[in-house]
Amino acid sequence: MPQKDPCQKQACEIQKCLQANNYMESKCQAVIQALRKCCAQYPKGRSPVCSGFEKEEKLTLKTPSE
């Protein structure tokens, strides 16, 4: 049986918050930060729900070509 995702709870909280606030991310920054904090505690690949943030960070770190 696969191990439980350690950040699943925070991911679910984001979904609840977004649904309650008509998908306005600005109103859910606290729960988004909680997920980022959780993801930072585990090595890449340990939490499948963190994979989206890992991809996002790679895109943010790239600098545009001149």
PDBQT receptor file of N, H, CA, C and O in Angstrom, charges set to zero:
ATOM      1  N   MET A   1       0.852  -1.203   0.000  1.00  0.00    +0.000 N 
ATOM      2  CA  MET A   1       0.000   0.000   0.000  1.00  0.00    +0.000 C 
ATOM      3  C   MET A   1       0.885   1.250   0.000  1.00  0.00    +0.000 C 
ATOM      4  O   MET A   1       1.811   1.339   0.807  1.00  0.00    +0.000 OA
ATOM      5  N   PRO A   2       0.621   2.215  -0.886  1.00  0.00    +0.000 N 
ATOM      6  CA  PRO A   2       1.452   3.417  -0.940  1.00  0.00    +0.000 C 
ATOM      7  C   PRO A   2       1.318   4.242   0.334  1.00  0.00    +0.000 C 
ATOM      8  O   PRO A   2       0.286   4.230   1.005  1.00  0.00    +0.000 OA
ATOM      9  N   GLN A   3       2.401   4.963   0.645  1.00  0.00    +0.000 N 
ATOM     10  H   GLN A   3       3.240   4.972   0.100  1.00  0.00    +0.000 HD
ATOM     11  CA  GLN A   3       2.361   5.823   1.823  1.00  0.00    +0.000 C 
ATOM     12  C   GLN A   3       1.449   7.017   1.571  1.00  0.00    +0.000 C 
ATOM     13  O   GLN A   3       1.290   7.470   0.437  1.00  0.00    +0.000 OA
ATOM     14  N   LYS A   4       0.857   7.514   2.648  1.00  0.00    +0.000 N 
ATOM     15  H   LYS A   4       0.987   7.146   3.569  1.00  0.00    +0.000 HD
ATOM     16  CA  LYS A   4      -0.010   8.685   2.548  1.00  0.00    +0.000 C 
ATOM     17  C   LYS A   4       0.829   9.912   2.193  1.00  0.00    +0.000 C 
ATOM     18  O   LYS A   4       1.935  10.087   2.705  1.00  0.00    +0.000 OA
ATOM     19  N   ASP A   5       0.305  10.739   1.331  1.00  0.00    +0.000 N 
ATOM     20  H   ASP A   5      -0.594  10.597   0.915  1.00  0.00    +0.000 HD
ATOM     21  CA  ASP A   5       0.991  11.973   0.946  1.00  0.00    +0.000 C 
ATOM     22  C   ASP A   5       1.031  12.900   2.163  1.00  0.00    +0.000 C 
ATOM     23  O   ASP A   5      -0.020  13.225   2.714  1.00  0.00    +0.000 OA
ATOM     24  N   PRO A   6       2.221  13.332   2.594  1.00  0.00    +0.000 N 
ATOM     25  CA  PRO A   6       2.317  14.152   3.805  1.00  0.00    +0.000 C 
ATOM     26  C   PRO A   6       1.697  15.543   3.671  1.00  0.00    +0.000 C 
ATOM     27  O   PRO A   6       1.415  16.187   4.682  1.00  0.00    +0.000 OA
ATOM     28  N   CYS A   7       1.482  16.010   2.460  1.00  0.00    +0.000 N 
ATOM     29  H   CYS A   7       1.711  15.486   1.639  1.00  0.00    +0.000 HD
ATOM     30  CA  CYS A   7       0.927  17.353   2.264  1.00  0.00    +0.000 C 
ATOM     31  C   CYS A   7      -0.492  17.324   1.695  1.00  0.00    +0.000 C 
ATOM     32  O   CYS A   7      -1.007  18.353   1.257  1.00  0.00    +0.000 OA
ATOM     33  N   GLN A   8      -1.117  16.159   1.701  1.00  0.00    +0.000 N 
ATOM     34  H   GLN A   8      -0.699  15.323   2.057  1.00  0.00    +0.000 HD
ATOM     35  CA  GLN A   8      -2.472  16.020   1.154  1.00  0.00    +0.000 C 
ATOM     36  C   GLN A   8      -3.469  16.923   1.878  1.00  0.00    +0.000 C 
ATOM     37  O   GLN A   8      -4.332  17.531   1.245  1.00  0.00    +0.000 OA
ATOM     38  N   LYS A   9      -3.351  17.008   3.189  1.00  0.00    +0.000 N 
ATOM     39  H   LYS A   9      -2.650  16.514   3.703  1.00  0.00    +0.000 HD
ATOM     40  CA  LYS A   9      -4.288  17.829   3.971  1.00  0.00    +0.000 C 
ATOM     41  C   LYS A   9      -4.252  19.293   3.498  1.00  0.00    +0.000 C 
ATOM     42  O   LYS A   9      -5.297  19.917   3.314  1.00  0.00    +0.000 OA
ATOM     43  N   GLN A  10      -3.051  19.825   3.305  1.00  0.00    +0.000 N 
ATOM     44  H   GLN A  10      -2.202  19.318   3.454  1.00  0.00    +0.000 HD
ATOM     45  CA  GLN A  10      -2.927  21.224   2.868  1.00  0.00    +0.000 C 
ATOM     46  C   GLN A  10      -3.483  21.412   1.458  1.00  0.00    +0.000 C 
ATOM     47  O   GLN A  10      -4.087  22.442   1.159  1.00  0.00    +0.000 OA
ATOM     48  N   ALA A  11      -3.282  20.423   0.600  1.00  0.00    +0.000 N 
ATOM     49  H   ALA A  11      -2.792  19.586   0.843  1.00  0.00    +0.000 HD
ATOM     50  CA  ALA A  11      -3.819  20.513  -0.761  1.00  0.00    +0.000 C 
ATOM     51  C   ALA A  11      -5.343  20.542  -0.733  1.00  0.00    +0.000 C 
ATOM     52  O   ALA A  11      -5.973  21.283  -1.488  1.00  0.00    +0.000 OA
ATOM     53  N   CYS A  12      -5.926  19.736   0.138  1.00  0.00    +0.000 N 
ATOM     54  H   CYS A  12      -5.414  19.134   0.751  1.00  0.00    +0.000 HD
ATOM     55  CA  CYS A  12      -7.395  19.728   0.263  1.00  0.00    +0.000 C 
ATOM     56  C   CYS A  12      -7.904  21.060   0.807  1.00  0.00    +0.000 C 
ATOM     57  O   CYS A  12      -8.962  21.541   0.402  1.00  0.00    +0.000 OA
ATOM     58  N   GLU A  13      -7.142  21.651   1.728  1.00  0.00    +0.000 N 
ATOM     59  H   GLU A  13      -6.282  21.260   2.057  1.00  0.00    +0.000 HD
ATOM     60  CA  GLU A  13      -7.535  22.948   2.281  1.00  0.00    +0.000 C 
ATOM     61  C   GLU A  13      -7.531  24.027   1.191  1.00  0.00    +0.000 C 
ATOM     62  O   GLU A  13      -8.382  24.917   1.194  1.00  0.00    +0.000 OA
ATOM     63  N   ILE A  14      -6.591  23.948   0.278  1.00  0.00    +0.000 N 
ATOM     64  H   ILE A  14      -5.900  23.225   0.276  1.00  0.00    +0.000 HD
ATOM     65  CA  ILE A  14      -6.558  24.906  -0.831  1.00  0.00    +0.000 C 
ATOM     66  C   ILE A  14      -7.815  24.749  -1.683  1.00  0.00    +0.000 C 
ATOM     67  O   ILE A  14      -8.450  25.740  -2.043  1.00  0.00    +0.000 OA
ATOM     68  N   GLN A  15      -8.173  23.519  -2.001  1.00  0.00    +0.000 N 
ATOM     69  H   GLN A  15      -7.658  22.714  -1.708  1.00  0.00    +0.000 HD
ATOM     70  CA  GLN A  15      -9.368  23.285  -2.815  1.00  0.00    +0.000 C 
ATOM     71  C   GLN A  15     -10.620  23.823  -2.125  1.00  0.00    +0.000 C 
ATOM     72  O   GLN A  15     -11.459  24.459  -2.763  1.00  0.00    +0.000 OA
ATOM     73  N   LYS A  16     -10.742  23.569  -0.837  1.00  0.00    +0.000 N 
ATOM     74  H   LYS A  16     -10.060  23.053  -0.319  1.00  0.00    +0.000 HD
ATOM     75  CA  LYS A  16     -11.904  24.080  -0.083  1.00  0.00    +0.000 C 
ATOM     76  C   LYS A  16     -11.944  25.596  -0.113  1.00  0.00    +0.000 C 
ATOM     77  O   LYS A  16     -12.996  26.197  -0.335  1.00  0.00    +0.000 OA
ATOM     78  N   CYS A  17     -10.777  26.216   0.114  1.00  0.00    +0.000 N 
ATOM     79  H   CYS A  17      -9.923  25.728   0.294  1.00  0.00    +0.000 HD
ATOM     80  CA  CYS A  17     -10.711  27.677   0.130  1.00  0.00    +0.000 C 
ATOM     81  C   CYS A  17     -11.070  28.252  -1.235  1.00  0.00    +0.000 C 
ATOM     82  O   CYS A  17     -11.848  29.203  -1.322  1.00  0.00    +0.000 OA
ATOM     83  N   LEU A  18     -10.517  27.689  -2.286  1.00  0.00    +0.000 N 
ATOM     84  H   LEU A  18      -9.885  26.917  -2.215  1.00  0.00    +0.000 HD
ATOM     85  CA  LEU A  18     -10.807  28.196  -3.630  1.00  0.00    +0.000 C 
ATOM     86  C   LEU A  18     -12.290  28.065  -3.960  1.00  0.00    +0.000 C 
ATOM     87  O   LEU A  18     -12.887  28.987  -4.516  1.00  0.00    +0.000 OA
ATOM     88  N   GLN A  19     -12.877  26.938  -3.625  1.00  0.00    +0.000 N 
ATOM     89  H   GLN A  19     -12.392  26.189  -3.174  1.00  0.00    +0.000 HD
ATOM     90  CA  GLN A  19     -14.307  26.748  -3.891  1.00  0.00    +0.000 C 
ATOM     91  C   GLN A  19     -15.148  27.754  -3.101  1.00  0.00    +0.000 C 
ATOM     92  O   GLN A  19     -16.125  28.293  -3.619  1.00  0.00    +0.000 OA
ATOM     93  N   ALA A  20     -14.767  28.000  -1.861  1.00  0.00    +0.000 N 
ATOM     94  H   ALA A  20     -13.973  27.561  -1.440  1.00  0.00    +0.000 HD
ATOM     95  CA  ALA A  20     -15.529  28.924  -1.013  1.00  0.00    +0.000 C 
ATOM     96  C   ALA A  20     -15.377  30.376  -1.453  1.00  0.00    +0.000 C 
ATOM     97  O   ALA A  20     -16.215  31.217  -1.127  1.00  0.00    +0.000 OA
ATOM     98  N   ASN A  21     -14.299  30.676  -2.202  1.00  0.00    +0.000 N 
ATOM     99  H   ASN A  21     -13.618  29.993  -2.468  1.00  0.00    +0.000 HD
ATOM    100  CA  ASN A  21     -14.019  32.057  -2.600  1.00  0.00    +0.000 C 
ATOM    101  C   ASN A  21     -14.050  32.260  -4.110  1.00  0.00    +0.000 C 
ATOM    102  O   ASN A  21     -13.325  33.102  -4.640  1.00  0.00    +0.000 OA
ATOM    103  N   ASN A  22     -14.881  31.495  -4.800  1.00  0.00    +0.000 N 
ATOM    104  H   ASN A  22     -15.470  30.811  -4.369  1.00  0.00    +0.000 HD
ATOM    105  CA  ASN A  22     -15.037  31.626  -6.249  1.00  0.00    +0.000 C 
ATOM    106  C   ASN A  22     -13.706  31.580  -6.991  1.00  0.00    +0.000 C 
ATOM    107  O   ASN A  22     -13.496  32.313  -7.958  1.00  0.00    +0.000 OA
ATOM    108  N   TYR A  23     -12.811  30.712  -6.529  1.00  0.00    +0.000 N 
ATOM    109  H   TYR A  23     -12.981  30.117  -5.744  1.00  0.00    +0.000 HD
ATOM    110  CA  TYR A  23     -11.521  30.467  -7.168  1.00  0.00    +0.000 C 
ATOM    111  C   TYR A  23     -10.643  31.712  -7.271  1.00  0.00    +0.000 C 
ATOM    112  O   TYR A  23      -9.886  31.868  -8.229  1.00  0.00    +0.000 OA
ATOM    113  N   MET A  24     -10.748  32.589  -6.287  1.00  0.00    +0.000 N 
ATOM    114  H   MET A  24     -11.363  32.462  -5.509  1.00  0.00    +0.000 HD
ATOM    115  CA  MET A  24      -9.887  33.771  -6.229  1.00  0.00    +0.000 C 
ATOM    116  C   MET A  24      -8.667  33.408  -5.369  1.00  0.00    +0.000 C 
ATOM    117  O   MET A  24      -8.757  33.341  -4.144  1.00  0.00    +0.000 OA
ATOM    118  N   GLU A  25      -7.530  33.175  -6.032  1.00  0.00    +0.000 N 
ATOM    119  H   GLU A  25      -7.456  33.230  -7.028  1.00  0.00    +0.000 HD
ATOM    120  CA  GLU A  25      -6.317  32.763  -5.329  1.00  0.00    +0.000 C 
ATOM    121  C   GLU A  25      -5.889  33.778  -4.274  1.00  0.00    +0.000 C 
ATOM    122  O   GLU A  25      -5.336  33.400  -3.241  1.00  0.00    +0.000 OA
ATOM    123  N   SER A  26      -6.134  35.042  -4.520  1.00  0.00    +0.000 N 
ATOM    124  H   SER A  26      -6.583  35.349  -5.359  1.00  0.00    +0.000 HD
ATOM    125  CA  SER A  26      -5.705  36.078  -3.585  1.00  0.00    +0.000 C 
ATOM    126  C   SER A  26      -6.325  35.904  -2.201  1.00  0.00    +0.000 C 
ATOM    127  O   SER A  26      -5.746  36.337  -1.205  1.00  0.00    +0.000 OA
ATOM    128  N   LYS A  27      -7.492  35.277  -2.130  1.00  0.00    +0.000 N 
ATOM    129  H   LYS A  27      -7.963  34.925  -2.939  1.00  0.00    +0.000 HD
ATOM    130  CA  LYS A  27      -8.156  35.074  -0.842  1.00  0.00    +0.000 C 
ATOM    131  C   LYS A  27      -7.663  33.809  -0.140  1.00  0.00    +0.000 C 
ATOM    132  O   LYS A  27      -8.055  33.539   0.995  1.00  0.00    +0.000 OA
ATOM    133  N   CYS A  28      -6.814  33.039  -0.801  1.00  0.00    +0.000 N 
ATOM    134  H   CYS A  28      -6.496  33.258  -1.723  1.00  0.00    +0.000 HD
ATOM    135  CA  CYS A  28      -6.353  31.767  -0.235  1.00  0.00    +0.000 C 
ATOM    136  C   CYS A  28      -4.840  31.723  -0.051  1.00  0.00    +0.000 C 
ATOM    137  O   CYS A  28      -4.260  30.641   0.028  1.00  0.00    +0.000 OA
ATOM    138  N   GLN A  29      -4.207  32.866   0.017  1.00  0.00    +0.000 N 
ATOM    139  H   GLN A  29      -4.678  33.746  -0.048  1.00  0.00    +0.000 HD
ATOM    140  CA  GLN A  29      -2.750  32.887   0.124  1.00  0.00    +0.000 C 
ATOM    141  C   GLN A  29      -2.229  32.191   1.379  1.00  0.00    +0.000 C 
ATOM    142  O   GLN A  29      -1.167  31.570   1.339  1.00  0.00    +0.000 OA
ATOM    143  N   ALA A  30      -2.951  32.283   2.484  1.00  0.00    +0.000 N 
ATOM    144  H   ALA A  30      -3.814  32.788   2.516  1.00  0.00    +0.000 HD
ATOM    145  CA  ALA A  30      -2.485  31.646   3.724  1.00  0.00    +0.000 C 
ATOM    146  C   ALA A  30      -2.426  30.122   3.572  1.00  0.00    +0.000 C 
ATOM    147  O   ALA A  30      -1.458  29.500   4.010  1.00  0.00    +0.000 OA
ATOM    148  N   VAL A  31      -3.439  29.518   2.963  1.00  0.00    +0.000 N 
ATOM    149  H   VAL A  31      -4.226  30.023   2.607  1.00  0.00    +0.000 HD
ATOM    150  CA  VAL A  31      -3.433  28.060   2.803  1.00  0.00    +0.000 C 
ATOM    151  C   VAL A  31      -2.442  27.631   1.712  1.00  0.00    +0.000 C 
ATOM    152  O   VAL A  31      -1.875  26.541   1.788  1.00  0.00    +0.000 OA
ATOM    153  N   ILE A  32      -2.235  28.470   0.712  1.00  0.00    +0.000 N 
ATOM    154  H   ILE A  32      -2.696  29.355   0.650  1.00  0.00    +0.000 HD
ATOM    155  CA  ILE A  32      -1.238  28.176  -0.318  1.00  0.00    +0.000 C 
ATOM    156  C   ILE A  32       0.156  28.197   0.316  1.00  0.00    +0.000 C 
ATOM    157  O   ILE A  32       0.982  27.330   0.031  1.00  0.00    +0.000 OA
ATOM    158  N   GLN A  33       0.410  29.172   1.165  1.00  0.00    +0.000 N 
ATOM    159  H   GLN A  33      -0.261  29.876   1.397  1.00  0.00    +0.000 HD
ATOM    160  CA  GLN A  33       1.693  29.241   1.859  1.00  0.00    +0.000 C 
ATOM    161  C   GLN A  33       1.889  28.031   2.768  1.00  0.00    +0.000 C 
ATOM    162  O   GLN A  33       3.006  27.528   2.894  1.00  0.00    +0.000 OA
ATOM    163  N   ALA A  34       0.823  27.564   3.398  1.00  0.00    +0.000 N 
ATOM    164  H   ALA A  34      -0.084  27.973   3.296  1.00  0.00    +0.000 HD
ATOM    165  CA  ALA A  34       0.918  26.378   4.260  1.00  0.00    +0.000 C 
ATOM    166  C   ALA A  34       1.347  25.164   3.447  1.00  0.00    +0.000 C 
ATOM    167  O   ALA A  34       2.140  24.350   3.921  1.00  0.00    +0.000 OA
ATOM    168  N   LEU A  35       0.829  25.034   2.222  1.00  0.00    +0.000 N 
ATOM    169  H   LEU A  35       0.185  25.695   1.837  1.00  0.00    +0.000 HD
ATOM    170  CA  LEU A  35       1.235  23.919   1.370  1.00  0.00    +0.000 C 
ATOM    171  C   LEU A  35       2.688  24.076   0.941  1.00  0.00    +0.000 C 
ATOM    172  O   LEU A  35       3.442  23.103   0.942  1.00  0.00    +0.000 OA
ATOM    173  N   ARG A  36       3.085  25.279   0.578  1.00  0.00    +0.000 N 
ATOM    174  H   ARG A  36       2.473  26.070   0.577  1.00  0.00    +0.000 HD
ATOM    175  CA  ARG A  36       4.488  25.512   0.197  1.00  0.00    +0.000 C 
ATOM    176  C   ARG A  36       5.423  25.149   1.353  1.00  0.00    +0.000 C 
ATOM    177  O   ARG A  36       6.472  24.540   1.144  1.00  0.00    +0.000 OA
ATOM    178  N   LYS A  37       5.036  25.524   2.565  1.00  0.00    +0.000 N 
ATOM    179  H   LYS A  37       4.184  26.019   2.736  1.00  0.00    +0.000 HD
ATOM    180  CA  LYS A  37       5.852  25.218   3.743  1.00  0.00    +0.000 C 
ATOM    181  C   LYS A  37       5.946  23.707   3.943  1.00  0.00    +0.000 C 
ATOM    182  O   LYS A  37       7.020  23.187   4.249  1.00  0.00    +0.000 OA
ATOM    183  N   CYS A  38       4.842  23.009   3.773  1.00  0.00    +0.000 N 
ATOM    184  H   CYS A  38       3.970  23.432   3.525  1.00  0.00    +0.000 HD
ATOM    185  CA  CYS A  38       4.835  21.558   3.892  1.00  0.00    +0.000 C 
ATOM    186  C   CYS A  38       5.734  20.947   2.825  1.00  0.00    +0.000 C 
ATOM    187  O   CYS A  38       6.536  20.062   3.123  1.00  0.00    +0.000 OA
ATOM    188  N   CYS A  39       5.610  21.405   1.600  1.00  0.00    +0.000 N 
ATOM    189  H   CYS A  39       4.958  22.123   1.358  1.00  0.00    +0.000 HD
ATOM    190  CA  CYS A  39       6.405  20.857   0.496  1.00  0.00    +0.000 C 
ATOM    191  C   CYS A  39       7.899  21.059   0.734  1.00  0.00    +0.000 C 
ATOM    192  O   CYS A  39       8.711  20.212   0.359  1.00  0.00    +0.000 OA
ATOM    193  N   ALA A  40       8.256  22.171   1.351  1.00  0.00    +0.000 N 
ATOM    194  H   ALA A  40       7.597  22.859   1.655  1.00  0.00    +0.000 HD
ATOM    195  CA  ALA A  40       9.672  22.462   1.600  1.00  0.00    +0.000 C 
ATOM    196  C   ALA A  40      10.279  21.491   2.613  1.00  0.00    +0.000 C 
ATOM    197  O   ALA A  40      11.501  21.353   2.673  1.00  0.00    +0.000 OA
ATOM    198  N   GLN A  41       9.454  20.825   3.402  1.00  0.00    +0.000 N 
ATOM    199  H   GLN A  41       8.462  20.937   3.354  1.00  0.00    +0.000 HD
ATOM    200  CA  GLN A  41       9.941  19.912   4.429  1.00  0.00    +0.000 C 
ATOM    201  C   GLN A  41      10.321  18.541   3.882  1.00  0.00    +0.000 C 
ATOM    202  O   GLN A  41      10.978  17.763   4.574  1.00  0.00    +0.000 OA
ATOM    203  N   TYR A  42       9.920  18.237   2.657  1.00  0.00    +0.000 N 
ATOM    204  H   TYR A  42       9.387  18.870   2.095  1.00  0.00    +0.000 HD
ATOM    205  CA  TYR A  42      10.122  16.900   2.113  1.00  0.00    +0.000 C 
ATOM    206  C   TYR A  42      10.949  16.950   0.830  1.00  0.00    +0.000 C 
ATOM    207  O   TYR A  42      10.892  17.933   0.093  1.00  0.00    +0.000 OA
ATOM    208  N   PRO A  43      11.715  15.893   0.563  1.00  0.00    +0.000 N 
ATOM    209  CA  PRO A  43      12.485  15.859  -0.684  1.00  0.00    +0.000 C 
ATOM    210  C   PRO A  43      11.560  15.792  -1.893  1.00  0.00    +0.000 C 
ATOM    211  O   PRO A  43      10.432  15.309  -1.796  1.00  0.00    +0.000 OA
ATOM    212  N   LYS A  44      12.043  16.275  -3.023  1.00  0.00    +0.000 N 
ATOM    213  H   LYS A  44      12.960  16.667  -3.102  1.00  0.00    +0.000 HD
ATOM    214  CA  LYS A  44      11.241  16.248  -4.252  1.00  0.00    +0.000 C 
ATOM    215  C   LYS A  44      10.814  14.824  -4.560  1.00  0.00    +0.000 C 
ATOM    216  O   LYS A  44      11.600  13.884  -4.441  1.00  0.00    +0.000 OA
ATOM    217  N   GLY A  45       9.576  14.682  -4.950  1.00  0.00    +0.000 N 
ATOM    218  H   GLY A  45       8.937  15.446  -5.047  1.00  0.00    +0.000 HD
ATOM    219  CA  GLY A  45       9.046  13.372  -5.286  1.00  0.00    +0.000 C 
ATOM    220  C   GLY A  45       8.382  12.664  -4.115  1.00  0.00    +0.000 C 
ATOM    221  O   GLY A  45       7.663  11.686  -4.323  1.00  0.00    +0.000 OA
ATOM    222  N   ARG A  46       8.601  13.126  -2.901  1.00  0.00    +0.000 N 
ATOM    223  H   ARG A  46       9.185  13.920  -2.733  1.00  0.00    +0.000 HD
ATOM    224  CA  ARG A  46       8.012  12.475  -1.723  1.00  0.00    +0.000 C 
ATOM    225  C   ARG A  46       6.520  12.760  -1.636  1.00  0.00    +0.000 C 
ATOM    226  O   ARG A  46       5.747  11.890  -1.233  1.00  0.00    +0.000 OA
ATOM    227  N   SER A  47       6.109  13.961  -2.006  1.00  0.00    +0.000 N 
ATOM    228  H   SER A  47       6.737  14.667  -2.334  1.00  0.00    +0.000 HD
ATOM    229  CA  SER A  47       4.707  14.361  -1.934  1.00  0.00    +0.000 C 
ATOM    230  C   SER A  47       4.203  14.670  -3.344  1.00  0.00    +0.000 C 
ATOM    231  O   SER A  47       4.565  15.696  -3.920  1.00  0.00    +0.000 OA
ATOM    232  N   PRO A  48       3.370  13.787  -3.900  1.00  0.00    +0.000 N 
ATOM    233  CA  PRO A  48       2.848  14.043  -5.255  1.00  0.00    +0.000 C 
ATOM    234  C   PRO A  48       2.103  15.375  -5.387  1.00  0.00    +0.000 C 
ATOM    235  O   PRO A  48       2.152  15.996  -6.448  1.00  0.00    +0.000 OA
ATOM    236  N   VAL A  49       1.423  15.821  -4.345  1.00  0.00    +0.000 N 
ATOM    237  H   VAL A  49       1.383  15.316  -3.482  1.00  0.00    +0.000 HD
ATOM    238  CA  VAL A  49       0.686  17.091  -4.463  1.00  0.00    +0.000 C 
ATOM    239  C   VAL A  49       1.632  18.282  -4.585  1.00  0.00    +0.000 C 
ATOM    240  O   VAL A  49       1.210  19.362  -5.000  1.00  0.00    +0.000 OA
ATOM    241  N   CYS A  50       2.898  18.104  -4.232  1.00  0.00    +0.000 N 
ATOM    242  H   CYS A  50       3.241  17.227  -3.895  1.00  0.00    +0.000 HD
ATOM    243  CA  CYS A  50       3.869  19.196  -4.330  1.00  0.00    +0.000 C 
ATOM    244  C   CYS A  50       4.473  19.316  -5.725  1.00  0.00    +0.000 C 
ATOM    245  O   CYS A  50       5.159  20.297  -6.012  1.00  0.00    +0.000 OA
ATOM    246  N   SER A  51       4.237  18.361  -6.577  1.00  0.00    +0.000 N 
ATOM    247  H   SER A  51       3.680  17.564  -6.343  1.00  0.00    +0.000 HD
ATOM    248  CA  SER A  51       4.860  18.374  -7.897  1.00  0.00    +0.000 C 
ATOM    249  C   SER A  51       4.504  19.634  -8.687  1.00  0.00    +0.000 C 
ATOM    250  O   SER A  51       5.332  20.130  -9.450  1.00  0.00    +0.000 OA
ATOM    251  N   GLY A  52       3.312  20.151  -8.522  1.00  0.00    +0.000 N 
ATOM    252  H   GLY A  52       2.639  19.748  -7.901  1.00  0.00    +0.000 HD
ATOM    253  CA  GLY A  52       2.914  21.385  -9.207  1.00  0.00    +0.000 C 
ATOM    254  C   GLY A  52       3.735  22.575  -8.764  1.00  0.00    +0.000 C 
ATOM    255  O   GLY A  52       4.108  23.412  -9.586  1.00  0.00    +0.000 OA
ATOM    256  N   PHE A  53       4.023  22.663  -7.471  1.00  0.00    +0.000 N 
ATOM    257  H   PHE A  53       3.719  21.983  -6.804  1.00  0.00    +0.000 HD
ATOM    258  CA  PHE A  53       4.847  23.757  -6.963  1.00  0.00    +0.000 C 
ATOM    259  C   PHE A  53       6.288  23.600  -7.424  1.00  0.00    +0.000 C 
ATOM    260  O   PHE A  53       6.948  24.593  -7.729  1.00  0.00    +0.000 OA
ATOM    261  N   GLU A  54       6.783  22.379  -7.480  1.00  0.00    +0.000 N 
ATOM    262  H   GLU A  54       6.246  21.572  -7.232  1.00  0.00    +0.000 HD
ATOM    263  CA  GLU A  54       8.150  22.149  -7.942  1.00  0.00    +0.000 C 
ATOM    264  C   GLU A  54       8.303  22.603  -9.381  1.00  0.00    +0.000 C 
ATOM    265  O   GLU A  54       9.309  23.222  -9.726  1.00  0.00    +0.000 OA
ATOM    266  N   LYS A  55       7.325  22.308 -10.230  1.00  0.00    +0.000 N 
ATOM    267  H   LYS A  55       6.508  21.805  -9.951  1.00  0.00    +0.000 HD
ATOM    268  CA  LYS A  55       7.367  22.736 -11.636  1.00  0.00    +0.000 C 
ATOM    269  C   LYS A  55       7.272  24.253 -11.721  1.00  0.00    +0.000 C 
ATOM    270  O   LYS A  55       7.966  24.880 -12.522  1.00  0.00    +0.000 OA
ATOM    271  N   GLU A  56       6.409  24.843 -10.894  1.00  0.00    +0.000 N 
ATOM    272  H   GLU A  56       5.845  24.334 -10.244  1.00  0.00    +0.000 HD
ATOM    273  CA  GLU A  56       6.215  26.290 -10.893  1.00  0.00    +0.000 C 
ATOM    274  C   GLU A  56       7.512  27.004 -10.508  1.00  0.00    +0.000 C 
ATOM    275  O   GLU A  56       7.865  28.018 -11.109  1.00  0.00    +0.000 OA
ATOM    276  N   GLU A  57       8.221  26.473  -9.505  1.00  0.00    +0.000 N 
ATOM    277  H   GLU A  57       7.934  25.649  -9.017  1.00  0.00    +0.000 HD
ATOM    278  CA  GLU A  57       9.460  27.093  -9.064  1.00  0.00    +0.000 C 
ATOM    279  C   GLU A  57      10.516  27.050 -10.152  1.00  0.00    +0.000 C 
ATOM    280  O   GLU A  57      11.268  28.011 -10.313  1.00  0.00    +0.000 OA
ATOM    281  N   LYS A  58      10.590  25.965 -10.900  1.00  0.00    +0.000 N 
ATOM    282  H   LYS A  58       9.978  25.185 -10.769  1.00  0.00    +0.000 HD
ATOM    283  CA  LYS A  58      11.554  25.867 -11.996  1.00  0.00    +0.000 C 
ATOM    284  C   LYS A  58      11.266  26.935 -13.040  1.00  0.00    +0.000 C 
ATOM    285  O   LYS A  58      12.195  27.555 -13.559  1.00  0.00    +0.000 OA
ATOM    286  N   LEU A  59       9.996  27.161 -13.357  1.00  0.00    +0.000 N 
ATOM    287  H   LEU A  59       9.241  26.658 -12.935  1.00  0.00    +0.000 HD
ATOM    288  CA  LEU A  59       9.630  28.170 -14.340  1.00  0.00    +0.000 C 
ATOM    289  C   LEU A  59       9.973  29.566 -13.836  1.00  0.00    +0.000 C 
ATOM    290  O   LEU A  59      10.420  30.413 -14.610  1.00  0.00    +0.000 OA
ATOM    291  N   THR A  60       9.766  29.810 -12.550  1.00  0.00    +0.000 N 
ATOM    292  H   THR A  60       9.403  29.122 -11.922  1.00  0.00    +0.000 HD
ATOM    293  CA  THR A  60      10.027  31.116 -11.960  1.00  0.00    +0.000 C 
ATOM    294  C   THR A  60      11.518  31.406 -11.930  1.00  0.00    +0.000 C 
ATOM    295  O   THR A  60      11.926  32.554 -12.104  1.00  0.00    +0.000 OA
ATOM    296  N   LEU A  61      12.332  30.389 -11.712  1.00  0.00    +0.000 N 
ATOM    297  H   LEU A  61      12.001  29.457 -11.571  1.00  0.00    +0.000 HD
ATOM    298  CA  LEU A  61      13.772  30.580 -11.604  1.00  0.00    +0.000 C 
ATOM    299  C   LEU A  61      14.446  30.846 -12.936  1.00  0.00    +0.000 C 
ATOM    300  O   LEU A  61      15.528  31.432 -12.969  1.00  0.00    +0.000 OA
ATOM    301  N   LYS A  62      13.834  30.430 -14.033  1.00  0.00    +0.000 N 
ATOM    302  H   LYS A  62      12.955  29.954 -14.006  1.00  0.00    +0.000 HD
ATOM    303  CA  LYS A  62      14.423  30.644 -15.351  1.00  0.00    +0.000 C 
ATOM    304  C   LYS A  62      14.359  32.123 -15.713  1.00  0.00    +0.000 C 
ATOM    305  O   LYS A  62      13.365  32.798 -15.447  1.00  0.00    +0.000 OA
ATOM    306  N   THR A  63      15.423  32.608 -16.316  1.00  0.00    +0.000 N 
ATOM    307  H   THR A  63      16.231  32.059 -16.532  1.00  0.00    +0.000 HD
ATOM    308  CA  THR A  63      15.412  33.994 -16.765  1.00  0.00    +0.000 C 
ATOM    309  C   THR A  63      15.155  34.016 -18.261  1.00  0.00    +0.000 C 
ATOM    310  O   THR A  63      15.624  33.137 -18.983  1.00  0.00    +0.000 OA
ATOM    311  N   PRO A  64      14.423  35.000 -18.729  1.00  0.00    +0.000 N 
ATOM    312  CA  PRO A  64      14.121  35.065 -20.160  1.00  0.00    +0.000 C 
ATOM    313  C   PRO A  64      15.379  35.296 -20.992  1.00  0.00    +0.000 C 
ATOM    314  O   PRO A  64      16.308  35.967 -20.542  1.00  0.00    +0.000 OA
ATOM    315  N   SER A  65      15.408  34.755 -22.177  1.00  0.00    +0.000 N 
ATOM    316  H   SER A  65      14.653  34.210 -22.542  1.00  0.00    +0.000 HD
ATOM    317  CA  SER A  65      16.544  34.951 -23.085  1.00  0.00    +0.000 C 
ATOM    318  C   SER A  65      16.555  36.382 -23.579  1.00  0.00    +0.000 C 
ATOM    319  O   SER A  65      15.508  36.990 -23.803  1.00  0.00    +0.000 OA
ATOM    320  N   GLU A  66      17.727  36.894 -23.740  1.00  0.00    +0.000 N 
ATOM    321  H   GLU A  66      18.577  36.400 -23.557  1.00  0.00    +0.000 HD
ATOM    322  CA  GLU A  66      17.827  38.298 -24.205  1.00  0.00    +0.000 C 
ATOM    323  C   GLU A  66      18.062  38.370 -25.676  1.00  0.00    +0.000 C 
ATOM    324  O   GLU A  66      18.170  39.464 -26.232  1.00  0.00    +0.000 OA
TER     325      GLU A  66
